[in-house]
Amino acid sequence: MLFDRLSPEMIKSLIETLPGEITVIDEKDEVVGWNKHDKRLFYRPMTAMGVNFRDCHPKKSLHLVEQIISEMKEGKRDNARFWIDLKVKENEPKHKILIEFYALRDEKGKYLGCMEYTVDVDYIRKLEGEKRLLD
């Protein structure tokens, strides 16, 4: 793997530097990690660590997430993508939030868990023209 030479410190820095939020569950559906703890769109208390994702996911969409995870475990699906409008700051319009789920698999395709990636794409939707490097 091309990341084999990265130190644990570099990997942690890389994950924290990504523009989006990552939450990871293992093959037993337990939350095993996340980034950007202090500045998340969807805050997770430390008590969520080691908890089954079903116990900390909004009930409104839980059945859909369960279906996605089930299909990933069965090998029928590798990812899922959707977006929502979310109030990010008081006195501002809602932002477009992209949420993606990715199956984590070993080299033989065995399901290891799932990564949820969430990012505010509102600024991307407003881009116009070009902005070149160092402009």
NORVENZI-V787382 format. One record per residue. N is the residue number from 1. RES is the residue in one letter. PHI is phi in whole degrees, 0 to 359 (999 if undefined). BURIAL is b if it has 24 or more other C-alpha atoms within 12 Angstrom, else e. D_FIRST is the distance of its C-alpha to the first C-alpha in whole Angstrom. Layout:
n = (N N)
res = (RES RES)
phi = (PHI PHI)
burial = (BURIAL BURIAL)
d_first = (D_FIRST D_FIRST)
//
This chain:
n = (1 2 3 4 5 6 7 8 9 10 11 12 13 14 15 16 17 18 19 20 21 22 23 24 25 26 27 28 29 30 31 32 33 34 35 36 37 38 39 40 41 42 43 44 45 46 47 48 49 50 51 52 53 54 55 56 57 58 59 60 61 62 63 64 65 66 67 68 69 70 71 72 73 74 75 76 77 78 79 80 81 82 83 84 85 86 87 88 89 90 91 92 93 94 95 96 97 98 99 100 101 102 103 104 105 106 107 108 109 110 111 112 113 114 115 116 117 118 119 120 121 122 123 124 125 126 127 128 129 130 131 132 133 134 135)
res = (M L F D R L S P E M I K S L I E T L P G E I T V I D E K D E V V G W N K H D K R L F Y R P M T A M G V N F R D C H P K K S L H L V E Q I I S E M K E G K R D N A R F W I D L K V K E N E P K H K I L I E F Y A L R D E K G K Y L G C M E Y T V D V D Y I R K L E G E K R L L D)
phi = (999 285 262 301 270 283 285 305 295 293 297 299 297 300 294 289 278 308 291 251 265 241 232 238 245 269 293 264 72 265 291 243 175 200 249 49 305 274 220 269 290 245 297 236 289 303 293 283 295 83 265 298 303 297 276 225 252 304 300 304 245 303 299 286 295 300 295 300 298 300 294 293 298 280 81 275 213 248 202 212 225 206 216 223 259 223 287 263 227 299 63 231 294 296 256 276 245 266 234 231 247 233 291 259 227 280 297 265 93 292 292 251 158 219 248 259 242 236 214 281 255 303 295 292 294 265 295 222 61 231 224 275 309 68 291)
burial = (e e e e e e e e e e e e e e e e e e e b b b b b b b b e b b b b b b b b e e e e b b e b e e e e e e e e b b e b b e e e e e e e b b e b b e e b b e e e e b b b e e e e e e e e e e e e e e b e b b b b b b b b e e e e e e b b b b b b b b b b e e e e e e e e e e e e e e e)
d_first = (0 4 5 6 9 10 13 15 17 15 14 17 18 16 17 21 21 20 23 23 23 21 22 20 22 21 22 25 26 26 25 22 22 22 22 25 28 31 31 30 31 31 32 31 33 31 33 31 28 28 30 30 29 32 34 33 33 36 38 39 35 34 35 33 30 31 31 27 26 28 27 23 23 25 23 25 23 20 21 25 26 30 31 34 37 37 39 37 40 44 46 43 43 40 36 34 31 28 27 24 22 19 18 15 14 12 10 14 15 17 18 17 19 19 19 22 22 25 26 30 30 33 33 31 34 36 35 37 37 35 34 32 30 32 35)
//
